[in-house]
Amino acid sequence: MTGTPAKLGTRRSTMATSQSRMVADAITERTGREVELALITSFGDVTKAHLTQLGGTGVFVNALRDELESGGIDFAVHSLKDLPTTQVEGLVLAAIPERDDHRDALCARDGLKFDELPAGSKIGTGSPRRVAQLRLARPDLVFVPIRGNAETRLGKVDSGELDAVVLAHAGLGRVGRQEAVTDVFEPEIMLPAPGQGALAVECRDERLADDLGFLSAVDHPGTRLATVAERTVLAELEAGCAAPVGAYAEYGNGQLSLRANVVATDGGEAVRRQGTVEIPSPEDTAAAADLGRDLARRMIAEGADRIVADAFAERDEA
């Protein structure tokens, strides 16, 4: 080990500490730098309100950013899908590690798959994006807003309160609950949230250039490229993580392909677009942003911004 242990800020939840420990271990393995976790409580962890009521954006990251700016921690680890697309002045995304599984997963009673759920089954999810896409596929199901950690949500299925819940597949893996998964949604059925399955390592700008340069050791250029494209779609639509926006990009053989959709929360309307661009080097994030911007603007021309605005209006009236 070399140097004084670096202080990594993380939320206190089991999932947050698990994924932060993954990043800390990877840093130590690749650089020899020891890392210790600093547990921080965010507003999103203590409020009882549903994320749709809060707007979603920033509720899990602001406390960590406050600690970064005050110097209380050296760097922070976030779930990338929770990170607002507007970068805070003085902070920088030092690394985006290689993405885990990007898909959403169904955890249903009696081992049922999505197509096997009886009409009228109650499905728990706090995500308008998931509700919108699943309602489009199965308008005969009933969707119930829930929140809480994975164990709390899975417990509602075990108790019979719900027939199923939908959670991020990567998150279930990080808390060791893969056995609860009864079905997995491929992007053809449900596009994930922009950045889903990926983590973000954030620090103060001047410290990355100074004493935190070792953070680059866990950056994965292909994942950064793909998630830049996805998050640019979200930014162009002026939507946050609580909006019914799905996006997924893949990079390989010098090509970046991107799919995105915006689906009305009642499942009655959808705008979908996809595009591909040649990008020989995964370092060319500007080209990835251009692809995301072009796709989003074509979607806006088809009414995607109106669907997003209507979803926000519904949230505010709730």
C-alpha positions as CSV (number, residue, x, y, z in Angstrom):
1,M,0.0,0.0,0.0
2,T,1.2,3.5,-0.7
3,G,0.3,6.9,0.8
4,T,-2.4,8.0,3.2
5,P,-5.7,6.2,2.7
6,A,-8.0,8.1,0.3
7,K,-11.4,8.9,1.7
8,L,-14.3,7.7,-0.5
9,G,-17.7,9.1,0.2
10,T,-20.7,6.8,-0.2
11,R,-24.3,6.6,0.9
12,R,-25.1,4.3,3.8
13,S,-27.3,1.8,2.0
14,T,-26.2,-1.8,1.5
15,M,-26.2,-1.3,-2.3
16,A,-24.2,2.0,-2.1
17,T,-21.6,0.7,0.2
18,S,-21.3,-2.6,-1.8
19,Q,-20.7,-0.8,-5.1
20,S,-18.3,1.7,-3.4
21,R,-16.3,-1.1,-1.9
22,M,-16.0,-2.6,-5.4
23,V,-14.5,0.7,-6.7
24,A,-12.2,1.0,-3.7
25,D,-10.9,-2.6,-4.1
26,A,-10.3,-2.0,-7.9
27,I,-8.4,1.2,-7.1
28,T,-6.2,-0.6,-4.5
29,E,-5.6,-3.6,-6.8
30,R,-4.6,-1.4,-9.8
31,T,-2.7,1.4,-8.0
32,G,-1.7,0.2,-4.6
33,R,-3.6,3.1,-3.0
34,E,-5.5,2.3,0.1
35,V,-9.1,3.6,0.2
36,E,-11.4,3.9,3.2
37,L,-15.2,4.5,3.1
38,A,-16.9,7.5,4.6
39,L,-20.6,6.8,5.1
40,I,-22.9,9.8,4.4
41,T,-26.7,10.1,4.6
42,S,-28.5,11.8,1.6
43,F,-31.9,13.4,1.6
44,G,-33.1,10.6,-0.7
45,D,-32.2,8.1,2.0
46,V,-34.3,9.6,4.8
47,T,-37.3,11.2,3.1
48,K,-40.5,9.1,2.9
49,A,-41.7,10.8,-0.3
50,H,-41.7,9.0,-3.6
51,L,-39.0,10.0,-6.0
52,T,-41.5,11.2,-8.6
53,Q,-42.8,13.7,-6.0
54,L,-39.2,14.9,-5.4
55,G,-38.3,15.2,-9.1
56,G,-35.7,12.5,-8.6
57,T,-32.7,14.5,-9.8
58,G,-30.0,14.9,-7.2
59,V,-31.8,13.6,-4.2
60,F,-29.2,10.9,-3.7
61,V,-26.0,12.8,-4.7
62,N,-26.2,16.3,-3.2
63,A,-25.0,15.3,0.3
64,L,-22.0,13.6,-1.3
65,R,-21.3,16.7,-3.4
66,D,-21.5,18.9,-0.4
67,E,-18.8,16.8,1.3
68,L,-16.6,16.9,-1.8
69,E,-16.8,20.7,-2.0
70,S,-16.1,21.1,1.8
71,G,-13.1,18.7,1.6
72,G,-14.7,16.2,3.9
73,I,-14.0,13.4,1.4
74,D,-11.6,13.0,-1.4
75,F,-13.9,11.5,-4.0
76,A,-17.4,10.0,-4.2
77,V,-19.1,7.1,-5.9
78,H,-22.6,7.4,-7.3
79,S,-24.9,5.3,-9.4
80,L,-24.5,7.0,-12.7
81,K,-28.3,6.9,-13.4
82,D,-28.8,9.0,-10.3
83,L,-26.4,11.7,-11.3
84,P,-27.9,14.9,-12.8
85,T,-26.7,15.6,-16.3
86,T,-25.6,19.2,-15.5
87,Q,-22.1,19.1,-14.1
88,V,-21.4,21.1,-10.9
89,E,-18.7,23.7,-11.4
90,G,-15.5,22.6,-9.7
91,L,-16.4,18.9,-9.8
92,V,-15.5,16.4,-12.5
93,L,-16.3,12.8,-13.4
94,A,-12.9,11.3,-12.7
95,A,-13.9,7.8,-13.8
96,I,-16.7,5.7,-15.1
97,P,-15.8,2.1,-14.4
98,E,-16.9,-0.7,-16.7
99,R,-20.6,-1.1,-16.7
100,D,-22.4,-4.0,-15.0
101,D,-25.6,-5.4,-16.4
102,H,-27.7,-2.6,-17.9
103,R,-31.1,-4.4,-17.8
104,D,-34.1,-4.3,-15.6
105,A,-35.3,-7.4,-13.8
106,L,-38.6,-8.8,-12.7
107,C,-38.9,-10.4,-9.3
108,A,-42.3,-12.1,-9.2
109,R,-44.2,-14.5,-6.9
110,D,-44.1,-18.2,-7.8
111,G,-41.2,-17.8,-10.2
112,L,-43.5,-16.2,-12.8
113,K,-42.1,-14.5,-15.9
114,F,-43.5,-11.3,-17.2
115,D,-45.7,-12.9,-19.9
116,E,-47.1,-15.3,-17.3
117,L,-48.4,-12.7,-14.8
118,P,-52.2,-12.9,-14.6
119,A,-54.2,-9.9,-15.7
120,G,-54.6,-7.5,-12.8
121,S,-51.3,-8.5,-11.1
122,K,-49.9,-5.7,-9.0
123,I,-46.4,-4.7,-10.0
124,G,-44.3,-2.4,-7.7
125,T,-41.9,0.2,-9.1
126,G,-41.1,3.8,-8.3
127,S,-39.9,4.5,-11.9
128,P,-42.2,6.3,-14.4
129,R,-39.9,5.0,-17.1
130,R,-40.5,1.4,-16.1
131,V,-44.3,1.9,-15.7
132,A,-44.6,3.6,-19.1
133,Q,-42.8,0.8,-21.0
134,L,-44.3,-2.1,-19.1
135,R,-47.8,-0.6,-19.5
136,L,-47.2,-0.4,-23.2
137,A,-46.4,-4.1,-23.2
138,R,-49.0,-5.2,-20.7
139,P,-51.8,-2.7,-20.2
140,D,-53.7,-5.3,-18.2
141,L,-51.4,-5.0,-15.2
142,V,-51.7,-2.7,-12.2
143,F,-48.6,-0.6,-11.3
144,V,-48.1,0.5,-7.7
145,P,-45.6,3.2,-6.7
146,I,-43.1,1.9,-4.1
147,R,-39.7,2.9,-2.7
148,G,-37.2,1.6,-0.2
149,N,-34.2,-0.6,-0.6
150,A,-34.1,-3.9,-2.5
151,E,-34.9,-6.0,0.6
152,T,-37.9,-3.8,1.4
153,R,-39.3,-4.1,-2.1
154,L,-38.7,-7.8,-2.4
155,G,-40.4,-8.2,1.0
156,K,-43.7,-6.8,-0.5
157,V,-43.7,-9.8,-2.9
158,D,-42.9,-12.3,-0.2
159,S,-45.7,-10.9,2.0
160,G,-48.2,-11.1,-0.9
161,E,-48.8,-7.3,-0.9
162,L,-47.5,-7.3,-4.5
163,D,-47.3,-9.9,-7.2
164,A,-43.9,-8.6,-8.5
165,V,-41.4,-5.8,-8.3
166,V,-39.1,-4.4,-11.0
167,L,-35.5,-3.5,-10.0
168,A,-32.2,-2.9,-11.7
169,H,-30.5,-6.3,-12.4
170,A,-27.0,-4.9,-11.5
171,G,-28.2,-3.7,-8.2
172,L,-29.7,-7.0,-7.2
173,G,-26.4,-8.6,-8.1
174,R,-24.5,-6.1,-5.9
175,V,-26.6,-7.0,-2.8
176,G,-26.5,-10.7,-3.5
177,R,-30.2,-11.2,-4.4
178,Q,-29.9,-12.6,-7.9
179,E,-31.9,-15.6,-6.8
180,A,-35.0,-13.4,-6.6
181,V,-35.0,-12.6,-10.4
182,T,-37.6,-14.5,-12.3
183,D,-37.3,-12.6,-15.7
184,V,-34.9,-10.1,-17.3
185,F,-36.0,-7.4,-19.7
186,E,-33.9,-7.0,-22.8
187,P,-33.7,-3.5,-24.4
188,E,-36.1,-4.6,-27.1
189,I,-38.8,-4.8,-24.4
190,M,-37.6,-2.1,-22.0
191,L,-34.8,0.3,-22.5
192,P,-32.9,1.0,-19.3
193,A,-32.4,4.4,-17.7
194,P,-29.5,6.4,-19.2
195,G,-26.3,5.2,-17.4
196,Q,-28.1,2.3,-15.7
197,G,-25.6,-0.4,-14.4
198,A,-22.7,2.1,-14.4
199,L,-21.0,3.9,-11.6
200,A,-19.6,7.4,-11.5
201,V,-16.5,8.5,-9.6
202,E,-16.6,12.2,-8.9
203,C,-14.0,14.5,-7.3
204,R,-12.9,18.1,-7.2
205,D,-11.4,19.3,-10.5
206,E,-8.2,20.6,-9.2
207,R,-7.5,17.5,-7.1
208,L,-7.8,15.2,-10.2
209,A,-5.0,17.1,-11.8
210,D,-3.0,17.1,-8.5
211,D,-3.2,14.1,-6.0
212,L,-6.2,12.1,-7.3
213,G,-4.8,11.2,-10.7
214,F,-4.9,7.5,-9.6
215,L,-8.7,7.5,-10.1
216,S,-8.2,7.2,-13.8
217,A,-7.1,3.7,-13.3
218,V,-10.7,2.5,-12.9
219,D,-12.1,4.5,-15.9
220,H,-13.4,2.4,-18.8
221,P,-13.4,4.4,-22.1
222,G,-16.0,2.2,-23.8
223,T,-18.5,2.6,-20.9
224,R,-17.8,6.4,-20.7
225,L,-18.4,6.7,-24.5
226,A,-21.7,4.8,-24.3
227,T,-23.1,6.6,-21.3
228,V,-22.1,10.1,-22.6
229,A,-24.4,9.3,-25.6
230,E,-27.2,8.1,-23.3
231,R,-27.0,11.0,-20.9
232,T,-26.9,13.5,-23.7
233,V,-30.3,12.3,-24.8
234,L,-31.6,13.0,-21.3
235,A,-30.0,16.4,-21.2
236,E,-31.4,17.5,-24.6
237,L,-34.8,16.4,-23.5
238,E,-34.3,18.5,-20.3
239,A,-35.4,15.5,-18.3
240,G,-34.2,14.0,-15.1
241,C,-33.9,10.5,-13.7
242,A,-37.6,10.5,-12.8
243,A,-38.7,11.1,-16.4
244,P,-40.0,8.3,-18.7
245,V,-36.9,8.3,-20.8
246,G,-35.0,5.1,-21.8
247,A,-31.6,5.0,-23.6
248,Y,-29.0,2.4,-24.2
249,A,-25.7,2.6,-26.2
250,E,-23.2,-0.1,-27.2
251,Y,-19.7,0.4,-28.5
252,G,-17.7,-2.2,-30.5
253,N,-15.7,-2.5,-33.6
254,G,-15.3,1.2,-33.9
255,Q,-19.1,1.8,-33.9
256,L,-21.4,3.4,-31.4
257,S,-25.0,2.4,-31.6
258,L,-27.7,4.2,-29.6
259,R,-31.4,3.5,-28.9
260,A,-33.7,5.8,-27.0
261,N,-37.4,6.2,-26.3
262,V,-39.9,8.4,-24.5
263,V,-43.1,6.7,-23.5
264,A,-46.2,8.3,-22.1
265,T,-46.9,7.1,-18.5
266,D,-50.3,5.7,-19.6
267,G,-48.6,3.7,-22.3
268,G,-50.6,5.4,-25.0
269,E,-47.9,7.2,-26.9
270,A,-44.2,6.5,-27.6
271,V,-41.4,8.1,-29.6
272,R,-38.5,5.8,-30.5
273,R,-35.3,6.5,-32.4
274,Q,-31.9,4.7,-33.0
275,G,-28.7,5.7,-34.7
276,T,-25.2,4.5,-35.3
277,V,-21.9,6.4,-35.8
278,E,-18.4,5.4,-36.7
279,I,-16.1,6.3,-33.7
280,P,-12.6,4.7,-34.2
281,S,-11.4,5.7,-30.7
282,P,-13.4,5.3,-27.5
283,E,-11.7,8.5,-26.3
284,D,-13.9,10.6,-28.7
285,T,-16.7,11.4,-26.3
286,A,-17.6,14.5,-28.4
287,A,-18.8,12.3,-31.2
288,A,-20.8,10.3,-28.7
289,A,-22.4,13.5,-27.4
290,D,-23.2,14.5,-31.0
291,L,-25.0,11.2,-31.6
292,G,-27.1,11.6,-28.5
293,R,-27.9,15.2,-29.3
294,D,-28.9,14.4,-32.9
295,L,-31.1,11.5,-31.7
296,A,-32.8,13.6,-29.0
297,R,-33.5,16.5,-31.5
298,R,-35.1,14.1,-33.9
299,M,-37.3,12.7,-31.1
300,I,-38.3,16.2,-30.0
301,A,-39.4,16.9,-33.6
302,E,-41.8,13.9,-33.1
303,G,-43.2,15.2,-29.8
304,A,-40.9,13.6,-27.2
305,D,-40.5,16.8,-25.3
306,R,-44.3,17.2,-24.9
307,I,-44.5,13.6,-23.5
308,V,-41.8,14.4,-20.9
309,A,-43.6,17.7,-20.0
310,D,-46.9,15.9,-19.6
311,A,-45.2,13.3,-17.3
312,F,-43.9,16.1,-15.1
313,A,-47.3,17.8,-15.0
314,E,-48.9,14.5,-13.9
315,R,-46.2,14.2,-11.2
316,D,-46.9,17.8,-9.9
317,E,-50.6,17.1,-9.8
318,A,-50.2,13.9,-7.8
